[in-house]
């Protein structure tokens, strides 16, 4: 299934522009959440996001470390996740509506 529209929380925009998020040195994680999650523009922390996928069937609460992201370009800058988050279901399904990227300090 193709990715849908991104929700970029308002606080994340500020953290990105003021340098709180350092994309090529900070460690980021990707976690999976259900359709009943409260993720939205006002979300500020991973701890504040509700209804993460259960710790089961090959999914671990907190998600997967994406490590440090890589940046490339000067006029147009791209950000890449060199680790490519992958979950392998075992013993049941992994069903999620949202993937949330958050910094190791907990900021979404």
Biopython code that builds the backbone (N, CA, C, O; Angstrom):
import numpy as np
from Bio.PDB.StructureBuilder import StructureBuilder

atoms = [
    (1, "UNK", "N", (0.838, -1.175, 0.000)),
    (1, "UNK", "CA", (0.000, 0.000, 0.000)),
    (1, "UNK", "C", (0.887, 1.243, 0.000)),
    (1, "UNK", "O", (1.873, 1.306, 0.733)),
    (2, "UNK", "N", (0.546, 2.198, -0.796)),
    (2, "UNK", "CA", (1.309, 3.441, -0.878)),
    (2, "UNK", "C", (1.072, 4.310, 0.353)),
    (2, "UNK", "O", (0.013, 4.258, 0.979)),
    (3, "UNK", "N", (2.068, 5.098, 0.676)),
    (3, "UNK", "CA", (1.937, 6.019, 1.804)),
    (3, "UNK", "C", (0.914, 7.093, 1.483)),
    (3, "UNK", "O", (0.782, 7.518, 0.335)),
    (4, "UNK", "N", (0.200, 7.522, 2.493)),
    (4, "UNK", "CA", (-0.790, 8.570, 2.322)),
    (4, "UNK", "C", (-0.196, 9.934, 2.656)),
    (4, "UNK", "O", (1.022, 10.107, 2.657)),
    (5, "UNK", "N", (-1.047, 10.875, 2.934)),
    (5, "UNK", "CA", (-0.642, 12.229, 3.273)),
    (5, "UNK", "C", (0.130, 12.238, 4.583)),
    (5, "UNK", "O", (-0.250, 11.561, 5.538)),
    (6, "UNK", "N", (1.202, 12.995, 4.627)),
    (6, "UNK", "CA", (2.004, 13.128, 5.843)),
    (6, "UNK", "C", (1.362, 14.138, 6.785)),
    (6, "UNK", "O", (0.831, 15.153, 6.335)),
    (7, "UNK", "N", (1.405, 13.872, 8.069)),
    (7, "UNK", "CA", (1.040, 14.841, 9.096)),
    (7, "UNK", "C", (2.345, 15.294, 9.717)),
    (7, "UNK", "O", (3.058, 14.491, 10.320)),
    (8, "UNK", "N", (2.660, 16.549, 9.581)),
    (8, "UNK", "CA", (3.900, 17.094, 10.122)),
    (8, "UNK", "C", (3.512, 17.992, 11.290)),
    (8, "UNK", "O", (3.101, 19.132, 11.074)),
    (9, "UNK", "N", (3.635, 17.495, 12.540)),
    (9, "UNK", "CA", (3.205, 18.287, 13.692)),
    (9, "UNK", "C", (3.849, 19.672, 13.728)),
    (9, "UNK", "O", (5.009, 19.847, 13.354)),
    (10, "UNK", "N", (3.074, 20.644, 14.184)),
    (10, "UNK", "CA", (3.536, 22.028, 14.225)),
    (10, "UNK", "C", (4.844, 22.182, 15.002)),
    (10, "UNK", "O", (5.753, 22.877, 14.548)),
    (11, "UNK", "N", (4.945, 21.546, 16.158)),
    (11, "UNK", "CA", (6.164, 21.640, 16.971)),
    (11, "UNK", "C", (7.373, 21.053, 16.272)),
    (11, "UNK", "O", (8.494, 21.522, 16.472)),
    (12, "UNK", "N", (7.159, 20.025, 15.450)),
    (12, "UNK", "CA", (8.274, 19.405, 14.722)),
    (12, "UNK", "C", (8.857, 20.383, 13.710)),
    (12, "UNK", "O", (10.067, 20.401, 13.487)),
    (13, "UNK", "N", (8.003, 21.193, 13.099)),
    (13, "UNK", "CA", (8.499, 22.197, 12.147)),
    (13, "UNK", "C", (9.463, 23.151, 12.852)),
    (13, "UNK", "O", (10.537, 23.459, 12.336)),
    (14, "UNK", "N", (9.066, 23.611, 14.033)),
    (14, "UNK", "CA", (9.904, 24.529, 14.803)),
    (14, "UNK", "C", (11.208, 23.852, 15.210)),
    (14, "UNK", "O", (12.282, 24.437, 15.074)),
    (15, "UNK", "N", (11.116, 22.608, 15.715)),
    (15, "UNK", "CA", (12.322, 21.896, 16.146)),
    (15, "UNK", "C", (13.291, 21.647, 14.986)),
    (15, "UNK", "O", (14.508, 21.658, 15.169)),
    (16, "UNK", "N", (12.747, 21.428, 13.814)),
    (16, "UNK", "CA", (13.591, 21.219, 12.637)),
    (16, "UNK", "C", (14.309, 22.517, 12.257)),
    (16, "UNK", "O", (15.507, 22.508, 11.977)),
    (17, "UNK", "N", (13.575, 23.624, 12.249)),
    (17, "UNK", "CA", (14.151, 24.905, 11.840)),
    (17, "UNK", "C", (15.099, 25.506, 12.873)),
    (17, "UNK", "O", (16.053, 26.190, 12.503)),
    (18, "UNK", "N", (14.852, 25.262, 14.173)),
    (18, "UNK", "CA", (15.742, 25.854, 15.176)),
    (18, "UNK", "C", (16.911, 24.949, 15.552)),
    (18, "UNK", "O", (17.722, 25.309, 16.406)),
    (19, "UNK", "N", (17.007, 23.776, 14.923)),
    (19, "UNK", "CA", (18.144, 22.891, 15.139)),
    (19, "UNK", "C", (17.987, 21.897, 16.271)),
    (19, "UNK", "O", (18.912, 21.134, 16.551)),
    (20, "UNK", "N", (16.818, 21.887, 16.941)),
    (20, "UNK", "CA", (16.600, 20.885, 17.977)),
    (20, "UNK", "C", (16.691, 19.490, 17.366)),
    (20, "UNK", "O", (17.282, 18.587, 17.958)),
    (21, "UNK", "N", (16.107, 19.316, 16.182)),
    (21, "UNK", "CA", (16.261, 18.073, 15.419)),
    (21, "UNK", "C", (17.485, 18.249, 14.516)),
    (21, "UNK", "O", (17.497, 19.113, 13.640)),
    (22, "UNK", "N", (18.491, 17.439, 14.731)),
    (22, "UNK", "CA", (19.664, 17.436, 13.857)),
    (22, "UNK", "C", (19.574, 16.145, 13.061)),
    (22, "UNK", "O", (19.960, 15.080, 13.543)),
    (23, "UNK", "N", (19.066, 16.241, 11.848)),
    (23, "UNK", "CA", (18.702, 15.064, 11.069)),
    (23, "UNK", "C", (19.849, 14.107, 10.792)),
    (23, "UNK", "O", (19.626, 12.901, 10.688)),
    (24, "UNK", "N", (21.062, 14.608, 10.670)),
    (24, "UNK", "CA", (22.143, 13.691, 10.336)),
    (24, "UNK", "C", (22.981, 13.237, 11.530)),
    (24, "UNK", "O", (23.968, 12.526, 11.344)),
    (25, "UNK", "N", (22.611, 13.631, 12.754)),
    (25, "UNK", "CA", (23.324, 13.122, 13.930)),
    (25, "UNK", "C", (22.403, 12.532, 14.987)),
    (25, "UNK", "O", (22.815, 11.624, 15.709)),
    (26, "UNK", "N", (21.173, 13.016, 15.104)),
    (26, "UNK", "CA", (20.232, 12.464, 16.088)),
    (26, "UNK", "C", (19.774, 11.080, 15.642)),
    (26, "UNK", "O", (19.816, 10.755, 14.456)),
    (27, "UNK", "N", (19.339, 10.276, 16.597)),
    (27, "UNK", "CA", (18.787, 8.959, 16.284)),
    (27, "UNK", "C", (17.269, 9.058, 16.272)),
    (27, "UNK", "O", (16.665, 9.627, 17.181)),
    (28, "UNK", "N", (16.663, 8.500, 15.237)),
    (28, "UNK", "CA", (15.213, 8.525, 15.081)),
    (28, "UNK", "C", (14.656, 7.104, 15.101)),
    (28, "UNK", "O", (15.344, 6.147, 14.745)),
    (29, "UNK", "N", (13.409, 6.987, 15.518)),
    (29, "UNK", "CA", (12.702, 5.712, 15.553)),
    (29, "UNK", "C", (11.422, 5.833, 14.737)),
    (29, "UNK", "O", (10.898, 6.930, 14.543)),
    (30, "UNK", "N", (10.928, 4.703, 14.263)),
    (30, "UNK", "CA", (9.636, 4.663, 13.592)),
    (30, "UNK", "C", (8.781, 3.644, 14.325)),
    (30, "UNK", "O", (9.178, 2.489, 14.484)),
    (31, "UNK", "N", (7.598, 4.076, 14.777)),
    (31, "UNK", "CA", (6.673, 3.210, 15.498)),
    (31, "UNK", "C", (5.336, 3.179, 14.765)),
    (31, "UNK", "O", (4.987, 4.121, 14.053)),
    (32, "UNK", "N", (4.599, 2.099, 14.941)),
    (32, "UNK", "CA", (3.323, 1.908, 14.242)),
    (32, "UNK", "C", (2.146, 2.129, 15.181)),
    (32, "UNK", "O", (2.168, 1.705, 16.337)),
    (33, "UNK", "N", (1.113, 2.803, 14.666)),
    (33, "UNK", "CA", (-0.066, 3.134, 15.458)),
    (33, "UNK", "C", (-1.339, 2.756, 14.723)),
    (33, "UNK", "O", (-1.372, 2.695, 13.494)),
    (34, "UNK", "N", (-2.384, 2.504, 15.494)),
    (34, "UNK", "CA", (-3.677, 2.099, 14.956)),
    (34, "UNK", "C", (-4.460, 3.296, 14.420)),
    (34, "UNK", "O", (-4.081, 4.445, 14.650)),
    (35, "UNK", "N", (-5.536, 3.027, 13.716)),
    (35, "UNK", "CA", (-6.373, 4.084, 13.143)),
    (35, "UNK", "C", (-7.027, 4.941, 14.219)),
    (35, "UNK", "O", (-7.474, 6.051, 13.931)),
    (36, "UNK", "N", (-7.091, 4.449, 15.448)),
    (36, "UNK", "CA", (-7.692, 5.192, 16.552)),
    (36, "UNK", "C", (-6.696, 6.091, 17.277)),
    (36, "UNK", "O", (-7.021, 6.663, 18.318)),
    (37, "UNK", "N", (-5.483, 6.220, 16.732)),
    (37, "UNK", "CA", (-4.451, 7.055, 17.339)),
    (37, "UNK", "C", (-4.850, 8.528, 17.286)),
    (37, "UNK", "O", (-5.647, 8.938, 16.442)),
    (38, "UNK", "N", (-4.290, 9.305, 18.191)),
    (38, "UNK", "CA", (-4.569, 10.744, 18.238)),
    (38, "UNK", "C", (-3.495, 11.584, 17.533)),
    (38, "UNK", "O", (-3.458, 12.801, 17.714)),
    (39, "UNK", "N", (-2.625, 10.960, 16.738)),
    (39, "UNK", "CA", (-1.561, 11.707, 16.068)),
    (39, "UNK", "C", (-2.175, 12.839, 15.231)),
    (39, "UNK", "O", (-3.155, 12.637, 14.514)),
    (40, "UNK", "N", (-1.584, 14.015, 15.338)),
    (40, "UNK", "CA", (-2.102, 15.166, 14.598)),
    (40, "UNK", "C", (-1.157, 16.340, 14.678)),
    (40, "UNK", "O", (-0.052, 16.220, 15.207)),
    (41, "UNK", "N", (-1.579, 17.466, 14.161)),
    (41, "UNK", "CA", (-0.748, 18.666, 14.088)),
    (41, "UNK", "C", (-0.288, 19.156, 15.464)),
    (41, "UNK", "O", (0.779, 19.760, 15.576)),
    (42, "UNK", "N", (-1.075, 18.903, 16.505)),
    (42, "UNK", "CA", (-0.725, 19.384, 17.838)),
    (42, "UNK", "C", (0.135, 18.391, 18.628)),
    (42, "UNK", "O", (0.530, 18.689, 19.755)),
    (43, "UNK", "N", (0.429, 17.236, 18.067)),
    (43, "UNK", "CA", (1.224, 16.225, 18.760)),
    (43, "UNK", "C", (2.638, 16.745, 18.992)),
    (43, "UNK", "O", (3.238, 17.348, 18.102)),
    (44, "UNK", "N", (3.171, 16.506, 20.202)),
    (44, "UNK", "CA", (4.520, 16.983, 20.510)),
    (44, "UNK", "C", (5.489, 15.863, 20.891)),
    (44, "UNK", "O", (6.684, 15.973, 20.616)),
    (45, "UNK", "N", (5.002, 14.791, 21.518)),
    (45, "UNK", "CA", (5.905, 13.737, 21.974)),
    (45, "UNK", "C", (5.379, 12.349, 21.630)),
    (45, "UNK", "O", (4.176, 12.140, 21.475)),
    (46, "UNK", "N", (6.307, 11.413, 21.514)),
    (46, "UNK", "CA", (5.962, 10.013, 21.295)),
    (46, "UNK", "C", (5.067, 9.518, 22.431)),
    (46, "UNK", "O", (4.090, 8.810, 22.186)),
    (47, "UNK", "N", (5.393, 9.884, 23.670)),
    (47, "UNK", "CA", (4.627, 9.441, 24.835)),
    (47, "UNK", "C", (3.181, 9.927, 24.790)),
    (47, "UNK", "O", (2.300, 9.314, 25.391)),
    (48, "UNK", "N", (2.935, 11.027, 24.079)),
    (48, "UNK", "CA", (1.594, 11.577, 23.999)),
    (48, "UNK", "C", (0.733, 10.980, 22.902)),
    (48, "UNK", "O", (-0.453, 11.295, 22.807)),
    (49, "UNK", "N", (1.316, 10.118, 22.068)),
    (49, "UNK", "CA", (0.564, 9.506, 20.969)),
    (49, "UNK", "C", (-0.084, 8.221, 21.494)),
    (49, "UNK", "O", (0.584, 7.375, 22.088)),
    (50, "UNK", "N", (-1.381, 8.091, 21.269)),
    (50, "UNK", "CA", (-2.120, 6.942, 21.798)),
    (50, "UNK", "C", (-2.267, 5.827, 20.769)),
    (50, "UNK", "O", (-2.136, 6.039, 19.563)),
    (51, "UNK", "N", (-2.541, 4.647, 21.283)),
    (51, "UNK", "CA", (-2.903, 3.460, 20.500)),
    (51, "UNK", "C", (-1.820, 2.972, 19.548)),
    (51, "UNK", "O", (-2.034, 2.816, 18.346)),
    (52, "UNK", "N", (-0.634, 2.734, 20.141)),
    (52, "UNK", "CA", (0.431, 2.096, 19.378)),
    (52, "UNK", "C", (0.061, 0.630, 19.167)),
    (52, "UNK", "O", (-0.658, 0.044, 19.975)),
    (53, "UNK", "N", (0.547, 0.050, 18.097)),
    (53, "UNK", "CA", (0.319, -1.377, 17.841)),
    (53, "UNK", "C", (0.810, -2.165, 19.053)),
    (53, "UNK", "O", (1.814, -1.804, 19.667)),
    (54, "UNK", "N", (0.113, -3.225, 19.390)),
    (54, "UNK", "CA", (0.487, -4.055, 20.538)),
    (54, "UNK", "C", (1.868, -4.674, 20.338)),
    (54, "UNK", "O", (2.298, -4.922, 19.211)),
    (55, "UNK", "N", (2.542, -4.912, 21.444)),
    (55, "UNK", "CA", (3.845, -5.561, 21.452)),
    (55, "UNK", "C", (3.634, -7.055, 21.189)),
    (55, "UNK", "O", (3.634, -7.860, 22.120)),
    (56, "UNK", "N", (3.453, -7.418, 19.913)),
    (56, "UNK", "CA", (3.140, -8.801, 19.545)),
    (56, "UNK", "C", (3.319, -9.005, 18.052)),
    (56, "UNK", "O", (3.441, -8.047, 17.289)),
    (57, "UNK", "N", (3.332, -10.267, 17.644)),
    (57, "UNK", "CA", (3.325, -10.669, 16.231)),
    (57, "UNK", "C", (4.504, -10.122, 15.424)),
    (57, "UNK", "O", (4.380, -9.903, 14.219)),
    (58, "UNK", "N", (5.646, -9.900, 16.081)),
    (58, "UNK", "CA", (6.816, -9.391, 15.385)),
    (58, "UNK", "C", (7.010, -7.896, 15.535)),
    (58, "UNK", "O", (7.980, -7.346, 15.015)),
    (59, "UNK", "N", (6.106, -7.226, 16.236)),
    (59, "UNK", "CA", (6.242, -5.790, 16.485)),
    (59, "UNK", "C", (6.657, -5.578, 17.933)),
    (59, "UNK", "O", (6.125, -6.224, 18.836)),
    (60, "UNK", "N", (7.605, -4.678, 18.155)),
    (60, "UNK", "CA", (8.059, -4.339, 19.500)),
    (60, "UNK", "C", (7.673, -2.902, 19.802)),
    (60, "UNK", "O", (7.927, -2.005, 18.998)),
    (61, "UNK", "N", (7.059, -2.678, 20.957)),
    (61, "UNK", "CA", (6.668, -1.330, 21.370)),
    (61, "UNK", "C", (7.864, -0.395, 21.254)),
    (61, "UNK", "O", (8.976, -0.741, 21.653)),
    (62, "UNK", "N", (7.629, 0.776, 20.714)),
    (62, "UNK", "CA", (8.689, 1.757, 20.498)),
    (62, "UNK", "C", (9.193, 1.762, 19.076)),
    (62, "UNK", "O", (9.852, 2.707, 18.641)),
    (63, "UNK", "N", (8.876, 0.688, 18.344)),
    (63, "UNK", "CA", (9.241, 0.639, 16.939)),
    (63, "UNK", "C", (10.683, 0.242, 16.682)),
    (63, "UNK", "O", (11.304, -0.455, 17.484)),
    (64, "UNK", "N", (11.204, 0.696, 15.557)),
    (64, "UNK", "CA", (12.527, 0.330, 15.078)),
    (64, "UNK", "C", (13.397, 1.579, 14.980)),
    (64, "UNK", "O", (12.944, 2.636, 14.541)),
    (65, "UNK", "N", (14.646, 1.441, 15.395)),
    (65, "UNK", "CA", (15.592, 2.543, 15.256)),
    (65, "UNK", "C", (15.896, 2.776, 13.778)),
    (65, "UNK", "O", (16.203, 1.844, 13.035)),
    (66, "UNK", "N", (15.804, 4.024, 13.376)),
    (66, "UNK", "CA", (16.166, 4.412, 12.021)),
    (66, "UNK", "C", (17.609, 4.903, 11.984)),
    (66, "UNK", "O", (18.147, 5.175, 10.911)),
    (67, "UNK", "N", (18.234, 5.015, 13.149)),
    (67, "UNK", "CA", (19.596, 5.533, 13.222)),
    (67, "UNK", "C", (19.620, 6.998, 12.845)),
    (67, "UNK", "O", (18.618, 7.701, 12.976)),
    (68, "UNK", "N", (20.757, 7.452, 12.382)),
    (68, "UNK", "CA", (20.887, 8.828, 11.890)),
    (68, "UNK", "C", (20.489, 8.844, 10.424)),
    (68, "UNK", "O", (20.861, 7.950, 9.664)),
    (69, "UNK", "N", (19.750, 9.837, 10.035)),
    (69, "UNK", "CA", (19.325, 9.986, 8.651)),
    (69, "UNK", "C", (20.466, 10.587, 7.838)),
    (69, "UNK", "O", (21.366, 11.210, 8.402)),
    (70, "UNK", "N", (20.436, 10.409, 6.533)),
    (70, "UNK", "CA", (21.473, 10.997, 5.687)),
    (70, "UNK", "C", (20.881, 12.115, 4.847)),
    (70, "UNK", "O", (19.752, 12.021, 4.366)),
    (71, "UNK", "N", (21.661, 13.173, 4.680)),
    (71, "UNK", "CA", (21.250, 14.331, 3.892)),
    (71, "UNK", "C", (22.098, 14.384, 2.636)),
    (71, "UNK", "O", (23.281, 14.043, 2.667)),
    (72, "UNK", "N", (21.499, 14.813, 1.525)),
    (72, "UNK", "CA", (22.230, 14.950, 0.271)),
    (72, "UNK", "C", (21.689, 16.152, -0.496)),
    (72, "UNK", "O", (20.500, 16.463, -0.431)),
    (73, "UNK", "N", (22.581, 16.820, -1.225)),
    (73, "UNK", "CA", (22.169, 17.926, -2.077)),
    (73, "UNK", "C", (22.451, 19.276, -1.462)),
    (73, "UNK", "O", (22.761, 19.387, -0.276)),
    (74, "UNK", "N", (22.337, 20.317, -2.299)),
    (74, "UNK", "CA", (22.531, 21.686, -1.833)),
    (74, "UNK", "C", (21.340, 22.563, -2.191)),
    (74, "UNK", "O", (20.772, 23.205, -1.308)),
    (75, "UNK", "N", (20.950, 22.608, -3.442)),
    (75, "UNK", "CA", (19.793, 23.401, -3.855)),
    (75, "UNK", "C", (18.514, 22.696, -3.428)),
    (75, "UNK", "O", (17.619, 23.310, -2.847)),
    (76, "UNK", "N", (18.436, 21.420, -3.717)),
    (76, "UNK", "CA", (17.340, 20.571, -3.253)),
    (76, "UNK", "C", (17.955, 19.542, -2.325)),
    (76, "UNK", "O", (18.790, 18.743, -2.748)),
    (77, "UNK", "N", (17.552, 19.555, -1.069)),
    (77, "UNK", "CA", (18.115, 18.628, -0.088)),
    (77, "UNK", "C", (17.143, 17.480, 0.131)),
    (77, "UNK", "O", (15.946, 17.691, 0.325)),
    (78, "UNK", "N", (17.671, 16.271, 0.097)),
    (78, "UNK", "CA", (16.866, 15.088, 0.371)),
    (78, "UNK", "C", (17.329, 14.455, 1.666)),
    (78, "UNK", "O", (18.495, 14.560, 2.044)),
    (79, "UNK", "N", (16.399, 13.793, 2.341)),
    (79, "UNK", "CA", (16.690, 13.078, 3.577)),
    (79, "UNK", "C", (16.374, 11.615, 3.320)),
    (79, "UNK", "O", (15.315, 11.285, 2.787)),
    (80, "UNK", "N", (17.298, 10.737, 3.702)),
    (80, "UNK", "CA", (17.107, 9.313, 3.471)),
    (80, "UNK", "C", (17.291, 8.544, 4.771)),
    (80, "UNK", "O", (18.124, 8.888, 5.609)),
    (81, "UNK", "N", (16.497, 7.502, 4.915)),
    (81, "UNK", "CA", (16.635, 6.568, 6.029)),
    (81, "UNK", "C", (17.429, 5.379, 5.515)),
    (81, "UNK", "O", (16.866, 4.520, 4.836)),
    (82, "UNK", "N", (18.717, 5.303, 5.817)),
    (82, "UNK", "CA", (19.530, 4.218, 5.274)),
    (82, "UNK", "C", (19.168, 2.845, 5.831)),
    (82, "UNK", "O", (19.542, 1.830, 5.243)),
    (83, "UNK", "N", (18.450, 2.790, 6.948)),
    (83, "UNK", "CA", (18.128, 1.512, 7.576)),
    (83, "UNK", "C", (16.847, 0.877, 7.015)),
    (83, "UNK", "O", (16.664, -0.333, 7.155)),
    (84, "UNK", "N", (15.957, 1.656, 6.385)),
    (84, "UNK", "CA", (14.688, 1.154, 5.864)),
    (84, "UNK", "C", (13.967, 0.250, 6.865)),
    (84, "UNK", "O", (14.205, -0.956, 6.913)),
    (85, "UNK", "N", (13.107, 0.839, 7.640)),
    (85, "UNK", "CA", (12.361, 0.102, 8.667)),
    (85, "UNK", "C", (11.532, -1.020, 8.052)),
    (85, "UNK", "O", (10.771, -0.796, 7.111)),
    (86, "UNK", "N", (11.688, -2.232, 8.594)),
    (86, "UNK", "CA", (10.957, -3.404, 8.111)),
    (86, "UNK", "C", (10.503, -4.206, 9.318)),
    (86, "UNK", "O", (11.280, -4.456, 10.240)),
    (87, "UNK", "N", (9.243, -4.607, 9.305)),
    (87, "UNK", "CA", (8.714, -5.498, 10.328)),
    (87, "UNK", "C", (8.324, -6.809, 9.664)),
    (87, "UNK", "O", (7.735, -6.803, 8.582)),
    (88, "UNK", "N", (8.641, -7.923, 10.291)),
    (88, "UNK", "CA", (8.252, -9.235, 9.773)),
    (88, "UNK", "C", (7.246, -9.834, 10.736)),
    (88, "UNK", "O", (7.573, -10.138, 11.883)),
    (89, "UNK", "N", (6.026, -10.001, 10.267)),
    (89, "UNK", "CA", (4.964, -10.553, 11.112)),
    (89, "UNK", "C", (5.249, -12.024, 11.409)),
    (89, "UNK", "O", (5.675, -12.776, 10.533)),
    (90, "UNK", "N", (5.009, -12.420, 12.655)),
    (90, "UNK", "CA", (5.129, -13.829, 13.035)),
    (90, "UNK", "C", (4.086, -14.141, 14.095)),
    (90, "UNK", "O", (3.977, -13.431, 15.095)),
    (91, "UNK", "N", (3.328, -15.189, 13.880)),
    (91, "UNK", "CA", (2.298, -15.580, 14.835)),
    (91, "UNK", "C", (1.015, -14.779, 14.714)),
    (91, "UNK", "O", (0.099, -14.978, 15.513)),
    (92, "UNK", "N", (0.918, -13.892, 13.756)),
    (92, "UNK", "CA", (-0.265, -13.062, 13.562)),
    (92, "UNK", "C", (0.078, -11.865, 12.698)),
    (92, "UNK", "O", (1.206, -11.727, 12.225)),
    (93, "UNK", "N", (-0.899, -11.006, 12.497)),
    (93, "UNK", "CA", (-0.727, -9.849, 11.611)),
    (93, "UNK", "C", (-0.216, -8.624, 12.345)),
    (93, "UNK", "O", (-0.425, -8.460, 13.547)),
    (94, "UNK", "N", (0.455, -7.777, 11.598)),
    (94, "UNK", "CA", (0.798, -6.430, 12.057)),
    (94, "UNK", "C", (-0.043, -5.491, 11.210)),
    (94, "UNK", "O", (0.209, -5.332, 10.016)),
    (95, "UNK", "N", (-1.047, -4.867, 11.826)),
    (95, "UNK", "CA", (-1.940, -3.965, 11.110)),
    (95, "UNK", "C", (-1.841, -2.589, 11.750)),
    (95, "UNK", "O", (-2.086, -2.435, 12.946)),
    (96, "UNK", "N", (-1.483, -1.592, 10.952)),
    (96, "UNK", "CA", (-1.328, -0.245, 11.474)),
    (96, "UNK", "C", (-1.822, 0.763, 10.449)),
    (96, "UNK", "O", (-1.849, 0.487, 9.250)),
    (97, "UNK", "N", (-2.209, 1.925, 10.932)),
    (97, "UNK", "CA", (-2.688, 3.005, 10.061)),
    (97, "UNK", "C", (-1.637, 4.095, 9.903)),
    (97, "UNK", "O", (-1.550, 4.741, 8.859)),
    (98, "UNK", "N", (-0.828, 4.294, 10.964)),
    (98, "UNK", "CA", (0.156, 5.367, 10.967)),
    (98, "UNK", "C", (1.537, 4.851, 11.344)),
    (98, "UNK", "O", (1.664, 3.971, 12.195)),
    (99, "UNK", "N", (2.551, 5.388, 10.723)),
    (99, "UNK", "CA", (3.937, 5.209, 11.146)),
    (99, "UNK", "C", (4.383, 6.581, 11.673)),
    (99, "UNK", "O", (4.311, 7.581, 10.959)),
    (100, "UNK", "N", (4.839, 6.614, 12.914)),
    (100, "UNK", "CA", (5.258, 7.856, 13.541)),
    (100, "UNK", "C", (6.777, 7.855, 13.673)),
    (100, "UNK", "O", (7.359, 6.923, 14.227)),
    (101, "UNK", "N", (7.409, 8.898, 13.164)),
    (101, "UNK", "CA", (8.853, 9.059, 13.297)),
    (101, "UNK", "C", (9.101, 10.007, 14.470)),
    (101, "UNK", "O", (8.548, 11.105, 14.534)),
    (102, "UNK", "N", (9.946, 9.551, 15.392)),
    (102, "UNK", "CA", (10.238, 10.397, 16.539)),
    (102, "UNK", "C", (11.723, 10.342, 16.881)),
    (102, "UNK", "O", (12.400, 9.348, 16.617)),
    (103, "UNK", "N", (12.210, 11.420, 17.469)),
    (103, "UNK", "CA", (13.612, 11.546, 17.840)),
    (103, "UNK", "C", (13.840, 10.792, 19.146)),
    (103, "UNK", "O", (12.927, 10.683, 19.965)),
    (104, "UNK", "N", (15.054, 10.269, 19.350)),
    (104, "UNK", "CA", (15.318, 9.432, 20.520)),
    (104, "UNK", "C", (14.980, 10.117, 21.827)),
    (104, "UNK", "O", (14.717, 9.434, 22.817)),
    (105, "UNK", "N", (14.978, 11.448, 21.870)),
    (105, "UNK", "CA", (14.583, 12.183, 23.055)),
    (105, "UNK", "C", (13.083, 12.188, 23.284)),
    (105, "UNK", "O", (12.621, 12.638, 24.332)),
    (106, "UNK", "N", (12.299, 11.683, 22.299)),
    (106, "UNK", "CA", (10.860, 11.572, 22.441)),
    (106, "UNK", "C", (10.036, 12.563, 21.674)),
    (106, "UNK", "O", (8.812, 12.438, 21.633)),
    (107, "UNK", "N", (10.674, 13.568, 21.049)),
    (107, "UNK", "CA", (9.913, 14.545, 20.282)),
    (107, "UNK", "C", (9.436, 13.952, 18.961)),
    (107, "UNK", "O", (10.198, 13.285, 18.261)),
    (108, "UNK", "N", (8.171, 14.198, 18.625)),
    (108, "UNK", "CA", (7.597, 13.684, 17.369)),
    (108, "UNK", "C", (7.919, 14.656, 16.257)),
    (108, "UNK", "O", (7.537, 14.430, 15.109)),
]
sb = StructureBuilder()
sb.init_structure("model")
sb.init_model(0)
sb.init_chain("A")
sb.init_seg("    ")
for serial, (resi, resn, name, xyz) in enumerate(atoms, 1):
    if name == "N":
        sb.init_residue(resn, " ", resi, " ")
    sb.init_atom(name, np.array(xyz, "f"), 0.0, 1.0, " ", f" {name:<3s}", serial, name[0])
structure = sb.get_structure()
